[in-house]
């Protein structure tokens, strides 16, 4: 497999003798956390002269605000076009998506070919391996795209190959290319396999046909995960092409690229900026726990108490579905020192001079944003890949502190308050700030002309446009 992938990457991915721009289809799993990084990759391809189409589902397209610019949007069915079909479970939805999505993607590729826009390569989310089978029916090359970190994908691959057993039989796990990991630092689908077991099976399926892929990309940076990328390259060539963040916040080579372009929520942009502008440099704690995790009333109470007792300003994103878990009148009672919003433009907030700390759930996109913009983090992982990302934030990169849970699995108000104080006021916080700035520069350099990620993208473009 290693040799075959390397041969293809040297330029055996097609012949564009007509001089017409190559056409790449980019197909993410239909959720914002997967669409955003793959859309950013699509923008990079377009900037380098490739025609790009983004594929999403009919239902999701009705629910989101999409400004994809020069990237055309193509729709397929996941069997839930109107949102009223009863899936019964996530497992049932995934099975239906595979069955109906395969047919719908087949029809799309055929339609594009008939209309004079044949597909020269399909870049598909690794969570949708059946898309590669569809592409191969048309003899279209395929590129698998890992939206999670190389480390997390390595853990999953070791489970897939049987090197790491589930349930995990030891407290400390040693895997090649990775730091030692406690069981609690593994992705939650591995450390707690009885919790949504169908999801672990779904995640494992991303490797079932990966040896047939012509390329494998990962939304990471060589400097961030050098040992992990090196290990992957003993198994198969994996190319780091991250961070997939709008160019305005990284290399500024695409000055019009200032936003992801896709959102499922209305952003409170103006109010956040106006409020932050009134605060001193580094004086604000920014909190966001992502678009999926539900904290519940107990966790929310501990956070609100920590914020009340903290001596610092705070900006907290609380989704509409979580507002009922806030103490009554909390936003009104704390309006002098805090601002609570339903959503905000996170990149604008993290890059604002007033923000001194990022309290994050450690989703990979948020982790990369914090790293790129050099913001110290308090890691509060909830599930999925987040415990592993939190481990790296604190112990591998040294850009933050992990808030530890108590015996009930809750981050107490005292624990969170102490973490905030340490970053905002303590000596350790100063060390973390310096490391955060250092990593931010290294990550940004990867996408500058001649940087490691930029070179990998250039190599792909050269091959697909050949």
N, C-alpha and C positions, 0 to 999 in steps of 0.2 A: 504493500500500500504506500509506504513512504516513497519508494522510487517512482511509482506511477503518479502520485500527486506532484512530486518535484518536476517530473517531465512535463506534465500539463502546465505547470506554472512557468515553464520556460517559454511558453508561447504556443501551445498546441490547442488553444481554445477557440479555434475558428479562423476564418480568413475574410477580412473586410476589404477585399480587393476593389469593391465598387467605390470606396472613398466615403460611403455613407456612414454617419455616426452609428456606433454600436448601440443596441437597445437592451438595457438591463431591466429586468423585472425584480422589484424588491418586495418581499412578502413577509411581513412581521406577524406574530401572534396578535390577535385583535384585542390588545389592551394598551393603555397609554404608556406604561412602562416598557413595553416592547416596541411600540410604534416609534416613539421619539428617537431612540438611538439609531434605529434602522433608517428613519427618514433623514437624520443628520448625515449618515453615511451616503445616502442617495444624493444629498446636496453636494457632498465632496466629489462624487462621481460626475455629476452634472458640471461642476466647476472645471473639471478636467476634460470636458468635451464629450461626455457620454449622454445619450438620451435615456432618461430614467422614468419608469412608471411605478407608482406605489400601489400595492394591492391591499385592500381591506374589505371587510364584510359590509353587505347592504345595511344590516341593522346598525352596526357601529357608525357608519357614515351618517345615519340619521341622528345619532346622539352626540356627535362631536362637532366642534368648530375647527375646521381645517383650512389652513392657509399654506398650501404646499408650494406656492410660487411656480417655478418652471417645471416642477415635478408633476406629471399628469397622474390622475387618480383613476384606478380601475377597480371595479367592484365584483365580488363573487358572493355566493350564498354559503352560509354555514348551517342552513336549515332552520334558521331562526330570524327570518327577514323582518318580521313585524313585532318580535319580542313577546309573542303570546303563545309560542309553542312550549309545552311542558317538558323540560329536559329531565326532571326528577333528581338529577345529581350532576356534579361537574363531570364525573366519569361518563355519564350518558351523553352530555353535551359534546365531549371530546370525541366520542365514537361517531356521533352524528356529523360533527364537523369534518372528520376524516372521510366519511362516506360521501357526503354531499359536496364538501369542499373539493375533493379530488375531481369529481365530475365537473364542477363549476370552473375550477382552475384549468382543466383540460379544454373546456369550451373557450375560455378566455385566450389561452395561447393560440388556439386554432383561429379565433376571430382576429387577433392581432396579425397573425401570419397572412390571413386572407385580405386584410386591409392594407397590406404593404408595410407593416411594422413588425416583422418577425422578431422573436425574442432571441437574443444572442447569449444571454446568461440569466439564470434565475438565482438571485440571492435570497435564501429562505431562512426564516427563524429556525434554529436547531430544534425547537419544540414542535416543529411541523415536518418531520422527516418524510412523510408521505408526499410532500411537495416535490422532493427530489425524484421520486418514482415517476411522477407525472412528467417532469422535465425530460427524463431519460426516454420516455415514450416518443418524444419529438427529437431526440438526439441533441437536446439543449444542455449545455454544461450547467452544473449547479454548484453554488457556494453556500456552505452552512455557516450561519452567523450565531455565535454564542453571545447572548445579551447579558450573561452573568460573568463573573470574574473567572480567570484561568484557574485559580485555586479551587473555587467551588465546582467548576466543571471537572477538574481533576479528581475531586472527591467522588463525584457522581460516577465518573468513568471507572474508578477503582471498585465501586460497588457493582457496576455493570459487569465487570470482568471477573468478579468474585474475589478480588484481593482483599476487600473490606466486607465483612459479613454484616448483615442486618437481621436481627438486632445486634448492635455492636457489643462484642464480648469483653472488651477491656475499657478501662477508664481513660487511658491515654492512647491516642492513635498516632502511629508513625507511618507516614506515607512518603514515597520519594518525591523530592522537589518541594515539599511543604514543611512548615514548622510543626513541631509536636502540637497536637490538638486534643483538648479534653473532649469528652463525649458531648458536653453542653455547647462546645464551640463548633460542632458539625451542623450542617443544614438541618432544620427541624424535622424534615421528612425522613431523615436517617436516625437522628437521636430519639425521635418519638414516632416510630414507624406505624404505631396503631392509630395515629392521628392522620386522617385522610390517606389511607394506604393507596388508594387509586392514584393519588398525585405522584407518589414515588414511582409507581409503575410508568406513569406518563413521562416523568422526567428521564427515566432510564431509556425510554424508546428513542430519545434523540440520537442514540448511538447505533441503532439497529442497522443502518445502511450508510453510516458516515464514511466507510471506506470507498464508497462509490462517488463521494463528493470530489469535485475538481479543486475546490479551495475550502479552507476552513478559516474563518475570521473570528476574532474575539475583541469585544469592546473593552480593551485594556491598553496599557502602555508597557513597553519592554522594561523601562526603568522600574516601574512599580512592581512587576511580577517577573523579574528576570529568571529566577530559579524555576518558577512554575512554567514559563514559556519554554525554557530549555528542556524541561522534562517532557512537555507535550511534543516537542520536536524529536524526541526519541521514539514517539509513538506514531505521530503524523505531523506534517507541517502545519502549524497554527500561526497565523499572522495577526499581530496586534495592530489595530487600526484606530484605537481610541486616543483621547476621550471623545465620544460622540456628543459634543456640546457645541452650541452655536458659535460660529467662528469669532463673533464680536467679543466673546469672553475668553478666547484662547489665543489664536494667532492673528486675528483681524485681517486675514487675507480675503475673506468674503464679507465686506463691510455691510452688505445688505442682510446678512444672516445674523439677526439679533434675537431670534426667538425660535423655539422648536417648531411652531407652526400648527400644532395639533393640541387641542385641549378638550377635556370632557367637562370642564367647570368654568364658570365665569370668574375672571380674575379681578381682585380689588387692587388694581395697579396704582391709581392715583393716590388713594388714601394711604397706602403703605409708604409710598415715596415721600409724601408730604410729612407724614409722622416721623419717618426716619431722618429726614432733613433737619428736623428740629432737635435732634439728639447729638451728643458729643461723640467723637470718634471712639469706637470700640466699647460703647457703653450699653449695647443692646444684646439681649439673649434672644435668638431666633429659634422657635420650636416648630417642627413639622414631622408628622409620623406617617406621611405618605398617603396614597390614594386607596389603600385596601384595608390595612389593619384596623380593627375595632378595639379600642382600649377598654371600653366599659366604664361603669361608674366608679369602681374602686381605684383603678389606676388613675383615672382623671382626678379623683379627689386628692390623691397624693401629689400629683403634679401641681394642682392649684394651690395646695398648701405650701409647697416648696417655692412657688413663685410669689405668693403673698409675703413669705418670710425672707425672700431674697432682697438684697439692697440694690438690685439692678432693674433697668427697664426690660420689658419683654414684648416680643411680637410673636403671637401664637396662631398657627393655622389650625382651626377646628372645623372639620367638615360638617355640613348641615346635618348629616345623619348622626353625628356625635354631640351635637349641641345640647341635647336633652340630658347628657351625662355631666354637664357643667353644673356646679352649685348655683342655686338661684341668685341672680343679680351679680354674678362674679364679674362679668365684663364691665358693668356699670360701677361696681365698687372699686375696681382696680384701674379705672380709666386714666388716672393720673400717671401711673407707671407702666401701664400695659395697653396693648391693642390686640383684640381678638378678631380674626377675619376668617371667612369660610375658605378662601383660597387666595393665593398671591403669586406674582411672577418670581419664582424662587431664585432664579439667576440674578435678577435685579437686586433682590434683597441681599443675597450672599455677597454680592460685589459692592454693596454699599459700605462706605467708610464707617458707619455707626455700628455695624454688626461685629461683635467681638467673640461670639460663640454660637455654634449650631448644635442644637439638641435634635438628634436625628434617629430615625428607626433603622438606619443603615441599609436601606435599599441600595442596590449597586449604582443606580443613576444618581441618587443623592450623595452617595459616598464619593463618586467621581467629581461631582460638582463642588463639594466641600474641599476636596483635594486640589482641584484645578484653581480654585479661587483663594486657596491658602487660608481657610477659616478653621480654627480649632474646633473640635467636635466633642460633644458628650454623646456616647453611643448608648442607645436604648433599644436594642434589637427586639423584635417581636416574634418572627417566624421565618420560614423559608431559608434563604441564603444569608440572612441578616446576622445571625450569631457569628458566622465565619468572617464576614466583613468587619464586624466589631472587633474581633481578635486582631485583625490586621491594622485597623485604625489605631489601636492602643499599643500593641506589642511589636508589630513589624515596621510600620511607618512612624509611629510615635507622634501622631497628629491629634490625639485625643485621649479621653478617659472613658472607660466602660463603667456605666452605672450598674452595680451588682444587684441582683434580685434577692429577696429574703426567702425563707423556707416555703412561702406561699406563692412564689413566683412573681412577686410584686416589687417594683423599685420604690422604696419608701421615700417619704418626703425628706427625711434626714439625709439619706444617701444622695438623692438628686441635688439637694441644697449644697451639700459638701462638694460634689463634683463641680457645680456651677461656681462656687466660691474659689475652688482650686484653679480653675481655668481663668476666671476673670480677675483674680487677685493674687494668687499664690506664685511662688517661685517656679513650681513645676509648670504653671501656665505660661510663663515666659519662655521656657524651653520648648514647650509645645508650639507656641506661636512662631518661634524661629524655624522649627522643623516644618511647620505647615507652609511657611513662605518658601522654604527650599524646595519642597515637593511640588508646590504650585508652579514654580519656574521650570522644573524638570518635565512636568507633565505637559505644560504649554509648549515647550520646545519640540515635543514629539510630532506636532502637527505643523510646525514651521517648515519652510522649504528645506528639504534635505533631512528633516527629522525622521526618526525611526518609523513612526506610523505613516507619515507622508510618503516615504519610500515604498512601504508595503502597498499603499493605495495606488501609487504610480505604477508599480509592477503589475498589479491586477488590471489597471486600465490599459496598459500596453499590450497585455495578453488578450484581453477581450476585444480590443480594437484592431488586432492584427489582421 
